[in-house]
Amino acid sequence: MIAMLNAPHVIGSYVVTFGAIALYTWRMLARARQSARNVPPEELPWT
């Protein structure tokens, strides 16, 4: 019975945690794509 009283807090914590990780990942990838556009083609490691 006690565990069910804490369920909203636990679920909310998971939502906030995974949401923050997703937001951080999305922002990091967006900045990486933006930075990659500024690299001259001769300095790209895969060319």
PDB file of N, H, CA, C and O in Angstrom:
ATOM      1  N   MET A   1       0.827  -1.194   0.000  1.00  0.00           N
ATOM      2  CA  MET A   1       0.000   0.000   0.000  1.00  0.00           C
ATOM      3  C   MET A   1       0.872   1.258   0.000  1.00  0.00           C
ATOM      4  O   MET A   1       0.578   2.226  -0.702  1.00  0.00           O
ATOM      5  N   ILE A   2       1.940   1.234   0.791  1.00  0.00           N
ATOM      6  H   ILE A   2       2.178   0.448   1.362  1.00  0.00           H
ATOM      7  CA  ILE A   2       2.833   2.390   0.865  1.00  0.00           C
ATOM      8  C   ILE A   2       3.497   2.640  -0.486  1.00  0.00           C
ATOM      9  O   ILE A   2       3.662   3.789  -0.898  1.00  0.00           O
ATOM     10  N   ALA A   3       3.881   1.550  -1.183  1.00  0.00           N
ATOM     11  H   ALA A   3       3.747   0.617  -0.849  1.00  0.00           H
ATOM     12  CA  ALA A   3       4.564   1.696  -2.472  1.00  0.00           C
ATOM     13  C   ALA A   3       3.680   2.406  -3.478  1.00  0.00           C
ATOM     14  O   ALA A   3       4.186   3.169  -4.301  1.00  0.00           O
ATOM     15  N   MET A   4       2.397   2.185  -3.438  1.00  0.00           N
ATOM     16  H   MET A   4       1.986   1.566  -2.770  1.00  0.00           H
ATOM     17  CA  MET A   4       1.486   2.823  -4.383  1.00  0.00           C
ATOM     18  C   MET A   4       1.359   4.317  -4.114  1.00  0.00           C
ATOM     19  O   MET A   4       1.049   5.082  -5.027  1.00  0.00           O
ATOM     20  N   LEU A   5       1.590   4.736  -2.899  1.00  0.00           N
ATOM     21  H   LEU A   5       1.841   4.115  -2.157  1.00  0.00           H
ATOM     22  CA  LEU A   5       1.523   6.165  -2.587  1.00  0.00           C
ATOM     23  C   LEU A   5       2.722   6.905  -3.171  1.00  0.00           C
ATOM     24  O   LEU A   5       2.640   8.102  -3.451  1.00  0.00           O
ATOM     25  N   ASN A   6       3.820   6.207  -3.354  1.00  0.00           N
ATOM     26  H   ASN A   6       3.887   5.235  -3.127  1.00  0.00           H
ATOM     27  CA  ASN A   6       5.029   6.822  -3.901  1.00  0.00           C
ATOM     28  C   ASN A   6       5.128   6.710  -5.415  1.00  0.00           C
ATOM     29  O   ASN A   6       6.017   7.312  -6.017  1.00  0.00           O
ATOM     30  N   ALA A   7       4.239   5.954  -6.038  1.00  0.00           N
ATOM     31  H   ALA A   7       3.517   5.465  -5.549  1.00  0.00           H
ATOM     32  CA  ALA A   7       4.314   5.706  -7.479  1.00  0.00           C
ATOM     33  C   ALA A   7       4.312   6.988  -8.306  1.00  0.00           C
ATOM     34  O   ALA A   7       5.113   7.080  -9.236  1.00  0.00           O
ATOM     35  N   PRO A   8       3.472   7.982  -8.034  1.00  0.00           N
ATOM     36  CA  PRO A   8       3.516   9.203  -8.847  1.00  0.00           C
ATOM     37  C   PRO A   8       4.868   9.919  -8.780  1.00  0.00           C
ATOM     38  O   PRO A   8       5.318  10.488  -9.775  1.00  0.00           O
ATOM     39  N   HIS A   9       5.503   9.894  -7.635  1.00  0.00           N
ATOM     40  H   HIS A   9       5.138   9.432  -6.827  1.00  0.00           H
ATOM     41  CA  HIS A   9       6.813  10.533  -7.493  1.00  0.00           C
ATOM     42  C   HIS A   9       7.889   9.772  -8.270  1.00  0.00           C
ATOM     43  O   HIS A   9       8.746  10.380  -8.911  1.00  0.00           O
ATOM     44  N   VAL A  10       7.838   8.448  -8.208  1.00  0.00           N
ATOM     45  H   VAL A  10       7.142   7.954  -7.686  1.00  0.00           H
ATOM     46  CA  VAL A  10       8.815   7.624  -8.910  1.00  0.00           C
ATOM     47  C   VAL A  10       8.635   7.771 -10.422  1.00  0.00           C
ATOM     48  O   VAL A  10       9.608   7.967 -11.151  1.00  0.00           O
ATOM     49  N   ILE A  11       7.404   7.678 -10.883  1.00  0.00           N
ATOM     50  H   ILE A  11       6.614   7.519 -10.291  1.00  0.00           H
ATOM     51  CA  ILE A  11       7.126   7.811 -12.318  1.00  0.00           C
ATOM     52  C   ILE A  11       7.499   9.208 -12.792  1.00  0.00           C
ATOM     53  O   ILE A  11       8.097   9.359 -13.858  1.00  0.00           O
ATOM     54  N   GLY A  12       7.161  10.216 -12.026  1.00  0.00           N
ATOM     55  H   GLY A  12       6.675  10.093 -11.160  1.00  0.00           H
ATOM     56  CA  GLY A  12       7.529  11.584 -12.384  1.00  0.00           C
ATOM     57  C   GLY A  12       9.031  11.774 -12.457  1.00  0.00           C
ATOM     58  O   GLY A  12       9.525  12.484 -13.333  1.00  0.00           O
ATOM     59  N   SER A  13       9.753  11.158 -11.561  1.00  0.00           N
ATOM     60  H   SER A  13       9.352  10.581 -10.849  1.00  0.00           H
ATOM     61  CA  SER A  13      11.213  11.253 -11.577  1.00  0.00           C
ATOM     62  C   SER A  13      11.793  10.610 -12.829  1.00  0.00           C
ATOM     63  O   SER A  13      12.719  11.148 -13.436  1.00  0.00           O
ATOM     64  N   TYR A  14      11.247   9.458 -13.217  1.00  0.00           N
ATOM     65  H   TYR A  14      10.495   9.022 -12.725  1.00  0.00           H
ATOM     66  CA  TYR A  14      11.698   8.811 -14.444  1.00  0.00           C
ATOM     67  C   TYR A  14      11.400   9.681 -15.664  1.00  0.00           C
ATOM     68  O   TYR A  14      12.245   9.813 -16.550  1.00  0.00           O
ATOM     69  N   VAL A  15      10.218  10.268 -15.717  1.00  0.00           N
ATOM     70  H   VAL A  15       9.532  10.161 -14.998  1.00  0.00           H
ATOM     71  CA  VAL A  15       9.846  11.123 -16.848  1.00  0.00           C
ATOM     72  C   VAL A  15      10.792  12.317 -16.938  1.00  0.00           C
ATOM     73  O   VAL A  15      11.276  12.643 -18.022  1.00  0.00           O
ATOM     74  N   VAL A  16      11.056  12.962 -15.820  1.00  0.00           N
ATOM     75  H   VAL A  16      10.663  12.697 -14.939  1.00  0.00           H
ATOM     76  CA  VAL A  16      11.954  14.119 -15.818  1.00  0.00           C
ATOM     77  C   VAL A  16      13.369  13.708 -16.216  1.00  0.00           C
ATOM     78  O   VAL A  16      14.018  14.401 -17.000  1.00  0.00           O
ATOM     79  N   THR A  17      13.850  12.590 -15.682  1.00  0.00           N
ATOM     80  H   THR A  17      13.323  12.028 -15.045  1.00  0.00           H
ATOM     81  CA  THR A  17      15.208  12.136 -15.985  1.00  0.00           C
ATOM     82  C   THR A  17      15.372  11.794 -17.456  1.00  0.00           C
ATOM     83  O   THR A  17      16.299  12.280 -18.105  1.00  0.00           O
ATOM     84  N   PHE A  18      14.480  10.961 -17.991  1.00  0.00           N
ATOM     85  H   PHE A  18      13.728  10.566 -17.464  1.00  0.00           H
ATOM     86  CA  PHE A  18      14.606  10.566 -19.394  1.00  0.00           C
ATOM     87  C   PHE A  18      14.327  11.730 -20.327  1.00  0.00           C
ATOM     88  O   PHE A  18      14.908  11.808 -21.409  1.00  0.00           O
ATOM     89  N   GLY A  19      13.445  12.635 -19.925  1.00  0.00           N
ATOM     90  H   GLY A  19      12.972  12.571 -19.046  1.00  0.00           H
ATOM     91  CA  GLY A  19      13.203  13.831 -20.724  1.00  0.00           C
ATOM     92  C   GLY A  19      14.439  14.712 -20.793  1.00  0.00           C
ATOM     93  O   GLY A  19      14.768  15.237 -21.857  1.00  0.00           O
ATOM     94  N   ALA A  20      15.119  14.877 -19.682  1.00  0.00           N
ATOM     95  H   ALA A  20      14.852  14.450 -18.818  1.00  0.00           H
ATOM     96  CA  ALA A  20      16.340  15.686 -19.655  1.00  0.00           C
ATOM     97  C   ALA A  20      17.439  15.041 -20.497  1.00  0.00           C
ATOM     98  O   ALA A  20      18.159  15.742 -21.208  1.00  0.00           O
ATOM     99  N   ILE A  21      17.576  13.727 -20.428  1.00  0.00           N
ATOM    100  H   ILE A  21      16.992  13.157 -19.850  1.00  0.00           H
ATOM    101  CA  ILE A  21      18.584  13.031 -21.231  1.00  0.00           C
ATOM    102  C   ILE A  21      18.263  13.177 -22.713  1.00  0.00           C
ATOM    103  O   ILE A  21      19.164  13.414 -23.517  1.00  0.00           O
ATOM    104  N   ALA A  22      16.996  13.039 -23.085  1.00  0.00           N
ATOM    105  H   ALA A  22      16.264  12.847 -22.432  1.00  0.00           H
ATOM    106  CA  ALA A  22      16.602  13.185 -24.488  1.00  0.00           C
ATOM    107  C   ALA A  22      16.852  14.606 -24.980  1.00  0.00           C
ATOM    108  O   ALA A  22      17.345  14.799 -26.091  1.00  0.00           O
ATOM    109  N   LEU A  23      16.520  15.594 -24.170  1.00  0.00           N
ATOM    110  H   LEU A  23      16.119  15.438 -23.267  1.00  0.00           H
ATOM    111  CA  LEU A  23      16.741  16.986 -24.553  1.00  0.00           C
ATOM    112  C   LEU A  23      18.236  17.282 -24.705  1.00  0.00           C
ATOM    113  O   LEU A  23      18.637  17.966 -25.648  1.00  0.00           O
ATOM    114  N   TYR A  24      19.047  16.783 -23.803  1.00  0.00           N
ATOM    115  H   TYR A  24      18.721  16.228 -23.038  1.00  0.00           H
ATOM    116  CA  TYR A  24      20.487  16.979 -23.875  1.00  0.00           C
ATOM    117  C   TYR A  24      21.063  16.328 -25.140  1.00  0.00           C
ATOM    118  O   TYR A  24      21.888  16.924 -25.833  1.00  0.00           O
ATOM    119  N   THR A  25      20.622  15.107 -25.428  1.00  0.00           N
ATOM    120  H   THR A  25      19.952  14.623 -24.865  1.00  0.00           H
ATOM    121  CA  THR A  25      21.102  14.403 -26.613  1.00  0.00           C
ATOM    122  C   THR A  25      20.700  15.133 -27.882  1.00  0.00           C
ATOM    123  O   THR A  25      21.521  15.298 -28.784  1.00  0.00           O
ATOM    124  N   TRP A  26      19.457  15.571 -27.968  1.00  0.00           N
ATOM    125  H   TRP A  26      18.790  15.437 -27.236  1.00  0.00           H
ATOM    126  CA  TRP A  26      18.975  16.307 -29.136  1.00  0.00           C
ATOM    127  C   TRP A  26      19.785  17.582 -29.340  1.00  0.00           C
ATOM    128  O   TRP A  26      20.179  17.891 -30.464  1.00  0.00           O
ATOM    129  N   ARG A  27      20.034  18.319 -28.271  1.00  0.00           N
ATOM    130  H   ARG A  27      19.713  18.068 -27.358  1.00  0.00           H
ATOM    131  CA  ARG A  27      20.790  19.570 -28.379  1.00  0.00           C
ATOM    132  C   ARG A  27      22.245  19.307 -28.765  1.00  0.00           C
ATOM    133  O   ARG A  27      22.813  20.047 -29.569  1.00  0.00           O
ATOM    134  N   MET A  28      22.847  18.270 -28.205  1.00  0.00           N
ATOM    135  H   MET A  28      22.386  17.669 -27.552  1.00  0.00           H
ATOM    136  CA  MET A  28      24.237  17.951 -28.519  1.00  0.00           C
ATOM    137  C   MET A  28      24.378  17.553 -29.988  1.00  0.00           C
ATOM    138  O   MET A  28      25.324  17.978 -30.650  1.00  0.00           O
ATOM    139  N   LEU A  29      23.458  16.751 -30.502  1.00  0.00           N
ATOM    140  H   LEU A  29      22.689  16.406 -29.964  1.00  0.00           H
ATOM    141  CA  LEU A  29      23.511  16.357 -31.905  1.00  0.00           C
ATOM    142  C   LEU A  29      23.264  17.544 -32.825  1.00  0.00           C
ATOM    143  O   LEU A  29      23.884  17.637 -33.884  1.00  0.00           O
ATOM    144  N   ALA A  30      22.377  18.447 -32.445  1.00  0.00           N
ATOM    145  H   ALA A  30      21.874  18.372 -31.585  1.00  0.00           H
ATOM    146  CA  ALA A  30      22.124  19.639 -33.250  1.00  0.00           C
ATOM    147  C   ALA A  30      23.373  20.521 -33.315  1.00  0.00           C
ATOM    148  O   ALA A  30      23.703  21.054 -34.374  1.00  0.00           O
ATOM    149  N   ARG A  31      24.058  20.673 -32.198  1.00  0.00           N
ATOM    150  H   ARG A  31      23.790  20.240 -31.338  1.00  0.00           H
ATOM    151  CA  ARG A  31      25.295  21.470 -32.193  1.00  0.00           C
ATOM    152  C   ARG A  31      26.396  20.788 -32.990  1.00  0.00           C
ATOM    153  O   ARG A  31      27.201  21.466 -33.629  1.00  0.00           O
ATOM    154  N   ALA A  32      26.447  19.453 -32.965  1.00  0.00           N
ATOM    155  H   ALA A  32      25.793  18.902 -32.446  1.00  0.00           H
ATOM    156  CA  ALA A  32      27.453  18.728 -33.740  1.00  0.00           C
ATOM    157  C   ALA A  32      27.207  18.905 -35.233  1.00  0.00           C
ATOM    158  O   ALA A  32      28.150  19.105 -35.998  1.00  0.00           O
ATOM    159  N   ARG A  33      25.940  18.832 -35.653  1.00  0.00           N
ATOM    160  H   ARG A  33      25.174  18.669 -35.031  1.00  0.00           H
ATOM    161  CA  ARG A  33      25.628  19.047 -37.067  1.00  0.00           C
ATOM    162  C   ARG A  33      25.972  20.464 -37.492  1.00  0.00           C
ATOM    163  O   ARG A  33      26.482  20.678 -38.593  1.00  0.00           O
ATOM    164  N   GLN A  34      25.699  21.426 -36.632  1.00  0.00           N
ATOM    165  H   GLN A  34      25.286  21.253 -35.739  1.00  0.00           H
ATOM    166  CA  GLN A  34      26.016  22.823 -36.938  1.00  0.00           C
ATOM    167  C   GLN A  34      27.536  23.008 -37.045  1.00  0.00           C
ATOM    168  O   GLN A  34      28.013  23.706 -37.939  1.00  0.00           O
ATOM    169  N   SER A  35      28.272  22.403 -36.160  1.00  0.00           N
ATOM    170  H   SER A  35      27.884  21.836 -35.433  1.00  0.00           H
ATOM    171  CA  SER A  35      29.733  22.515 -36.199  1.00  0.00           C
ATOM    172  C   SER A  35      30.305  21.819 -37.432  1.00  0.00           C
ATOM    173  O   SER A  35      31.278  22.297 -38.017  1.00  0.00           O
ATOM    174  N   ALA A  36      29.714  20.703 -37.826  1.00  0.00           N
ATOM    175  H   ALA A  36      28.924  20.316 -37.351  1.00  0.00           H
ATOM    176  CA  ALA A  36      30.221  19.956 -38.981  1.00  0.00           C
ATOM    177  C   ALA A  36      30.084  20.758 -40.262  1.00  0.00           C
ATOM    178  O   ALA A  36      30.882  20.582 -41.183  1.00  0.00           O
ATOM    179  N   ARG A  37      29.102  21.627 -40.343  1.00  0.00           N
ATOM    180  H   ARG A  37      28.454  21.770 -39.595  1.00  0.00           H
ATOM    181  CA  ARG A  37      28.938  22.459 -41.535  1.00  0.00           C
ATOM    182  C   ARG A  37      30.073  23.465 -41.694  1.00  0.00           C
ATOM    183  O   ARG A  37      30.323  23.929 -42.806  1.00  0.00           O
ATOM    184  N   ASN A  38      30.756  23.809 -40.625  1.00  0.00           N
ATOM    185  H   ASN A  38      30.553  23.432 -39.721  1.00  0.00           H
ATOM    186  CA  ASN A  38      31.811  24.808 -40.657  1.00  0.00           C
ATOM    187  C   ASN A  38      33.196  24.232 -40.927  1.00  0.00           C
ATOM    188  O   ASN A  38      34.163  24.982 -41.054  1.00  0.00           O
ATOM    189  N   VAL A  39      33.302  22.911 -41.017  1.00  0.00           N
ATOM    190  H   VAL A  39      32.516  22.301 -40.914  1.00  0.00           H
ATOM    191  CA  VAL A  39      34.602  22.271 -41.245  1.00  0.00           C
ATOM    192  C   VAL A  39      34.846  22.205 -42.749  1.00  0.00           C
ATOM    193  O   VAL A  39      33.977  21.756 -43.497  1.00  0.00           O
ATOM    194  N   PRO A  40      36.012  22.644 -43.197  1.00  0.00           N
ATOM    195  CA  PRO A  40      36.322  22.541 -44.623  1.00  0.00           C
ATOM    196  C   PRO A  40      36.363  21.075 -45.073  1.00  0.00           C
ATOM    197  O   PRO A  40      36.744  20.203 -44.292  1.00  0.00           O
ATOM    198  N   PRO A  41      35.978  20.800 -46.309  1.00  0.00           N
ATOM    199  CA  PRO A  41      35.926  19.400 -46.780  1.00  0.00           C
ATOM    200  C   PRO A  41      37.261  18.670 -46.670  1.00  0.00           C
ATOM    201  O   PRO A  41      37.276  17.467 -46.408  1.00  0.00           O
ATOM    202  N   GLU A  42      38.374  19.358 -46.863  1.00  0.00           N
ATOM    203  H   GLU A  42      38.363  20.335 -47.076  1.00  0.00           H
ATOM    204  CA  GLU A  42      39.660  18.655 -46.797  1.00  0.00           C
ATOM    205  C   GLU A  42      40.038  18.232 -45.379  1.00  0.00           C
ATOM    206  O   GLU A  42      40.948  17.421 -45.210  1.00  0.00           O
ATOM    207  N   GLU A  43      39.370  18.755 -44.363  1.00  0.00           N
ATOM    208  H   GLU A  43      38.630  19.414 -44.500  1.00  0.00           H
ATOM    209  CA  GLU A  43      39.672  18.377 -42.981  1.00  0.00           C
ATOM    210  C   GLU A  43      38.703  17.347 -42.421  1.00  0.00           C
ATOM    211  O   GLU A  43      38.831  16.955 -41.261  1.00  0.00           O
ATOM    212  N   LEU A  44      37.749  16.904 -43.205  1.00  0.00           N
ATOM    213  H   LEU A  44      37.644  17.222 -44.148  1.00  0.00           H
ATOM    214  CA  LEU A  44      36.820  15.885 -42.734  1.00  0.00           C
ATOM    215  C   LEU A  44      37.549  14.549 -42.657  1.00  0.00           C
ATOM    216  O   LEU A  44      38.278  14.198 -43.585  1.00  0.00           O
ATOM    217  N   PRO A  45      37.369  13.795 -41.576  1.00  0.00           N
ATOM    218  CA  PRO A  45      38.143  12.564 -41.398  1.00  0.00           C
ATOM    219  C   PRO A  45      37.710  11.448 -42.349  1.00  0.00           C
ATOM    220  O   PRO A  45      38.495  10.528 -42.578  1.00  0.00           O
ATOM    221  N   TRP A  46      36.525  11.484 -42.902  1.00  0.00           N
ATOM    222  H   TRP A  46      35.887  12.232 -42.716  1.00  0.00           H
ATOM    223  CA  TRP A  46      36.047  10.389 -43.746  1.00  0.00           C
ATOM    224  C   TRP A  46      36.248  10.669 -45.234  1.00  0.00           C
ATOM    225  O   TRP A  46      35.755   9.917 -46.075  1.00  0.00           O
ATOM    226  N   THR A  47      36.968  11.744 -45.569  1.00  0.00           N
ATOM    227  H   THR A  47      37.369  12.354 -44.886  1.00  0.00           H
ATOM    228  CA  THR A  47      37.219  12.022 -46.987  1.00  0.00           C
ATOM    229  C   THR A  47      38.671  11.766 -47.331  1.00  0.00           C
ATOM    230  O   THR A  47      39.074  11.945 -48.480  1.00  0.00           O
TER     231      THR A  47
END
